[in-house]
Amino acid sequence: MSFPNLSALAVRERSVTLYFLILSVFAGAYAFASLGRAEDPSITLQMLMVSAVWPGATPAEIEQQVVHPIEKSIQRIEYLDEIKTTVQAGRADIQVQFHSYTPQEKMPELQFQVRKRMLDLSSHLPEGVVGPIVNDDFSDVYFSLFSLSAPGLPVRKLTRYAERLRDELQLIPGTRKADLIAEREERVYVDLDNVVMTNSGISSQAVFEAIRAYNTLIPAGQIDTTGPRLRFRLDSDLSDPQRLAQVPIRAGDHLIRLGDIAVITQGYEEPPSYFARVNGEDAILVGVVMGKGENGLVFGERLDAFLSKTRAELPLGMELDQITNQTDAIKAAVNLFQVKFLVAVIVVMSIGFLSLGLRAGLIVGIAVPITLGLTFVLMKAANINLDRITLGALIIALGLLVDDAIIAIEMMLVKLEEGWSKVSAATHAWNATASPMLFGTLVTMFGFVPIGFAKSGVGEYAGNIFWVLAFSLIISWLVAVTFTPYLGVKILLAPKLKPGNMGDHYKSSLVYEYLRALITWCVRHRRTVVFITFAMLVLSVAGMAGPVEKQFFPGSDRPEILIDVNLAPGTSVTTTDTTVKRLEALLDSMGGVENYASYVGGGAPRFFISVNPEHPDSSFAKIIVTATGPIERDRIIAALDQHVANGAFAEARIRVTRLLFGPPVDWPVSFRVIGQDPATLRKVAHQVREVMSHNPHVVNPHLEWDQRVPTLKLEMDEQRLRLMGLTPLSVAQQMQYRTDGVPIAEVRQDIRTVDVYVRGQGAKRAQNEPPIYELRNEQGQKIPLSHLGEVKIAYEDAMIRRHNRELFLAVRGEVKNAQPQDVTKTLWADLESIHAALPDGYRIDIAGSLERSQEAEDSINQVFPLMIALMVTCVVLQMRSFPGVVIVLLTAPLGVIGSVVALLVFKQPFGFVALLGLIGLAGILMRNTLILTQQVRDNLEDGMLPSDAVVEAAVRRARPVVLTALAAALAFIPLTTDIFWGPMAYVLIGGVILGTAITLLFVPALYALAFRLESR
């Protein structure tokens, strides 16, 4: 290289080199100790939730009057990716997803735009609509969830103590926010005695007005004096139920206390819309979200200290438990990877000792921790934590970063054996290998550019692989050309006997003679070798497309179990809870359960990045079971599946799953049937379900919102209604008054406001009792409900789902004994006849794992041109020859051969993680080819014949190439047992071993063929 000889500089300025070496050790140790720890990378889900509530409206009315204008308004916002809408009776939830490449600094502006548009739209929505309400914290992941329970204690007191805990947690350094979850809404109920009211001539409206008059807080004026300004204060607080009972109500010429005609109770929402239990006990949860950039282990220690302190101060009868804790997951993940990392370091250093000797191996062994230490320094500077991704990247880097040190020290050993001085041998490595090593390092590094710059959720999740590898590989090159020559001069001993020239050295070993004969045969039969190699490549590509199983992301090794409980749409929350209690009893009888939390009426809070909270739904519940370990987790899942298969919970659809890595995917296999008419959607969706049910790998295929729910519809004659002195408004208000109650005021209790509901006697009726009510007209006359018209049973959709403003019906299912992507592709082919018969305006889209996988692959493919351009540029700058560039590029895909063999032999799936390994393999093999072709050029400059130069180049580069391949393959072995990195480890091991062997034989043959060299 024309660049100053860094090796000579390092050897010449030995004191300076030693200083920087020692500084690197201490800086690396400090950086490693202070690096943040996390279970998974901190990623941002570019989404928010917009909700609107319209009590009394049907799903169809909400869709037409509320959802359409909201969606149209949101659709005009920049960076919008998709809109997912769920419409149920009385409410709509709209999930707004922005493109994953949305700049982080743009998100606050986009959230503001959504809020602004919703605020502007609110005045144009129908009267009675509450909202739209924007929740831009929807994507928050709770670092820890605490449950507070107290059997027999009023929920109100439990809530007040939970508020105190929330406020104290908010003050812990590192806490971004703390929330109360599954809080029961407090209410004050005024149950009026209709008989007493009738006899007293008191109307319900008079009661409403009296309560409001005695509870309203308004200014009462003020007086300025020569001293202070005096403000009048009126005691108009009805927060105490006894004060509320004293409210006077005029009955003719008399006043009657409210307590004389009503029963006043302090209670809660009946029935509750959403509540939680922990280990079978009613509980309120407090969720803690950690601030961005915080060290998870340090933050976890603060929470542990808070938990210990608070437990000691809890009132008698209260229990505070931590039901989810990312600290445990972080410790388990980091500790496990650190052990695997240490094993990989020992393996790599052992290769150096065994192959290069004690002193040379010691140099390689010293170079490895120095390189890693400086990598930690750069990670610290870039604010990159130690997590599942970066620790895996470090192990991958460990198998690659020894290449430069081995190549440099091997070249030095060769020159020492030729009789060169240690200084001359150390500086020669720069002249001979610095340039190809640098460009080879850049080629390997650029191979991971697609994942580093992929604009997608998986790109953000796994993108640090590129940066960690880039840091480590660049540093490994710097260490190889500076510290390694210095250590070589200090540690290596000059051989006592000079073996002679280079040729004699490589001819003195029988192994080299056999290798030379094999390579000579490959050069002589170059066409056959090239043909066989490309044939193997074609077969491997076919194997990758065919027999190799496909997946998106692997399952998690965390101990949580997710149990989804789906009853018939419209089922009451109390009925849903009955099924949940039976499941809880079953869990209590099983061993291996550390704790479980049940969420009835909605989904669980987001405690893991890939878990999307479900929308409020009275017919849905979710149970999160934490097992004592992975073995117990799998046993519990199998036992629950068996109970479900035996029909233990026939009234519900029970889904038992485990956590998955990667972006959220609701169902592994899913298809969206899109169109305008719900009846046609149902017809097509049933056909799709029929096809899915015939696939042996699909479990429980079903339609997302097939069933319709019954409603009571009162068909009234408007003229007759008016003659009776009633209106639809008065009928609705009186019916509400006699069933759920009417909210007429808010009382102020502590930091809360509590709604006051007034109900008519009989509102709390026995279950399944027919609705027999008497209403009153304007003259106070009683009119039976049956006189107003006929009450009929009508049916309506329980749910309506929309995707990007189009109505759709999802058909989805679980998968067993196969990978979701393979099953989806098979089903897609089986659905061809249904596709052909679809009416105009209708279509079927792929959803589930395959859709997310394709999005991830598309984001990577968009960066592929950049990767190719960078890699080709490096090869051109090094080779300075187009035939040479072609040779190097043709070796890039050879890693597929070994990868497919390894995947098939060890029965591993090919997914996104394995794809990363395949991309990296291309850079590794191209790097070896660059170093090999550089040796050919050096041999030609030394006066060798072209054919001899090619053969001798392969012979002379065989030892460092084989050693680095062996070190890399063995370094990846600890990763094979990891559920996340396992497939990629097998790809790298198989690809490096077979790819290196093929490269040593294929490249000489291809070189000879490309340059038309004559055989010896």
PyMOL commands that set and color helices and strands:
alter all, ss='L'
color gray80, all
select helices_A, chain A and resi 6-12+14-34+59-74+104-122+155-170+194-200+204-215+241-245+258-261+296-313+326-356+358-381+388-417+422-446+449-453+457-462+464-481+483-491+502-507+510-524+526-545+573-588+630-645+678-693+718-723+728-738+785-787+820-830+832-836+848-879+882-890+892-905+912-941+946-977+982-1010
alter helices_A, ss='H'
color red, helices_A
select strands_A, chain A and resi 47-53+80-88+91-98+130-135+144-149+175-181+186-192+222-224+229-231+248-251+254-257+262-268+275-278+281-290+319-325+560-566+593-600+620-627+653-658+669-674+698-703+708-716+742-749+752-760+774-776+782-784+789-797+799-803+806-815+843-847
alter strands_A, ss='S'
color yellow, strands_A
deselect
rebuild
show_as cartoon
